[in-house]
Amino acid sequence: MSLKPEDFFKNVISHCKEYGYIFQSSEIYDGLSAVYDYGQNGAELKKNIREYWWKAMVQLHENIVGIDASIFMHPTTWKASGHVDAFNDPLIDNKDSKKRYRADVLIEDHVAKIEDKINKEVEKAKKRFENFDEAMFRSTNARVVEYQNKINDINTRFKTAMNASDLDAVKQLILDCEIVCPISGTRNWTDVRQFNLMFATQLGSVSDESSTIYLRPETAQGIFVNYSNVQKTGRMKIPFGIAQTGKAFRNEIVARQFIFRMREFEQMEMQFFVKPGTEMEWYEYWKKARLNWHLSLGLGETHYRYHDHIKLAHYANAACDIEFEFPFGFKELEGIHSRTDFDLKQHEEFSGKKLQYFDNEENRSYVPYVVETSVGLDRLFLSIMSSAYKEETLEGGETRSVLSLPPALAPIKAGVFPLIKRDGLPELAEQIVNALKLDHMVIYDEKDAVGKRYRRQDAIGTPYCITVDHQSLEDQTVTLRERDSMQQERVKIADLNRILDEKVSLKSLLKTLI
């Protein structure tokens, strides 16, 4: 019997802690809400994901370079970008449960429930059509149309209200949709109000002389303020991109769903500078390119979908999310945005410095347009973990927990075991570890029976296990066991490095993108 999504998700979270992937921050002090630490295996997996993104974005593209901008930036940066005045979430409280929610998320979840009804009706219609029940088929079709009209009406009203900053209209929409608090089950709501998400701090050693600055809420602005430096020193020609990974900070009031929404998180962003008028062509290009990158991980094509934004950000003329089917439903994984020339023009105005590009082919200067790709590293980590986690029942009734991680991203590529702890087997196993660890992350394990060692590495997500036995001393071969199929084969010790390089290196993933 399969687990309910919420129970499955709890098991994923528990597995992350038990096997050294993610810990609650400051756990010995009862933890810090919506802040998490990555353990020994989590740090490795996170590093491998980041490196795959970086190589795919920078190493494979001659016209994309990377930078590492500071977390602290001049406070005028955030005035120019609009974050001081417009970086807000619409929040609403339920008076009975005392719980706070994002109003837009409540509405989006309500729409998702209607979409589920549509999907169920469509399935019914298919069956009725197959059985030639024409009357019932038409009735089902009418309900589908009714549900779709309801969704269109909700989306239109919400977009109109948000564009006009009409928070009363947003509350009225919640009331009209009869949306209830998930905790209390009531519709006793407060008014909707905006809350700025930036963390403020002080720069300066003396409080009277210090100035207020912000922890960056996104990494993109570090790219924009360095646009001219990179373009000139790198002699970059339009179109070109600047990539960056790094921490960002948002004072999320409604932080939830484990590492999906946190107050301290890591972004991987690329800003692609293009000639005005070509931005939609490049927007479509990067939508496809980024989805292909996600599909290369092998998590399953049906787990992804595009979702066009109902309400565009103040800087965008087109925006789309790549959504992933997490255990709690389809949610945003990566955003692709056509940001127009808003950011560079704003920084021109507030800094008084020209941020233009001279086009030799057209013999004119212009402010480039920007197409952005932005993915949350922590959300990507969660998508991989929740897809990889499996609980299997084997022949004979034995069960195993396994993380079927993409081999190239797995924190440990191979476990090396001596069959027993004598007769020279540990020494040969150590020699193999020393030969492999220059190129791959491998570990040595001699504790417990081999079967238990296999299960331990399965749970960690190690794609291969190498067992040294007495035959190894005779013919210099070992048993190579594959994690997912559990199949074993004898291979030469001299071939191990080549085999692992073919199966678990980032190169194996990068080849799929060329």
Secondary structure, DSSP 4 states (H G I P E B T S, - for coil): -PPPHHHHHHHHHHHHHHTTSEEETTGGGT--TT-EEE-HHHHHHHHHHHHHHHIIIIIT-TTEEE----SB--THHHHHHTHHHH-EEEEEEBTTT--EEEHHHHHHHHHHHHHHHHHHHHHHHHHHHHTT-HHHHHHHHHHHHHHHHHHHHHHHHHHHHHHTT-HHHHHHHHHHTT---TTT----B---EEEE-PEEEEESSSGGG-EEEEE-S-SHHHHHTTHHHHHHHTT--SSEEEEEEEEEE---SS--TGGGS-SEEEEEEEEEEE-TT-HHHHHHHHHHHHHHHHHTT-S-GGGEEEEE-SS--TT-SEEEEEEEEETTEEEEEEEEEEEETHHHHHHHHHH-----EEETTTTEEEPPEEEEEEEEHHHHHHHHHHHHEEEEE-GGG-EEEEE---TTT-S-SEEEEESSSSTTHHHHHHHHHHHHTTTS-EEE--SS-HHHHHHHHHHHT-SEEEEE-HHHHHHSEEEEEETTT--EEEEEGGGHHHHHHHHHSHHHHHGGG-
